[in-house]
Amino acid sequence: MKLTATQHKYIELDENNVPYIAGTTMKAIELISGHLAFGWSPEELKFEHPYLSMSQIYSALAYYWDNKEELDADMQQRRDRVEILRQQAGETTLAKKLRAKGAIE
């Protein structure tokens, strides 16, 4: 995979302009998702991803804030795709059994 440097030292873009954390195979959005979904601080992100340096983590966070609208739109598109796939797949057998027993609504 060919990567292109950005103004953020530890962020590189692949041929599809997807930001990756330099020196890893981790997409920046994966790290950002943990930050946004769970409210993890940089130190908590480091605990969850010990193979990343604090510099890589802060660089990914800075990249997010500098490109917030674009990355938020990307995350929303991903959520929308997952929801469509979930609806297409229908209810699982386990969910049907639990619903029949009144264990879930």
Helices and strands as residue ranges (DSSP letters): E 4-5, E 11-13, E 19-21, H 28-38, H 42-48, H 54-66, H 68-89, H 93-100
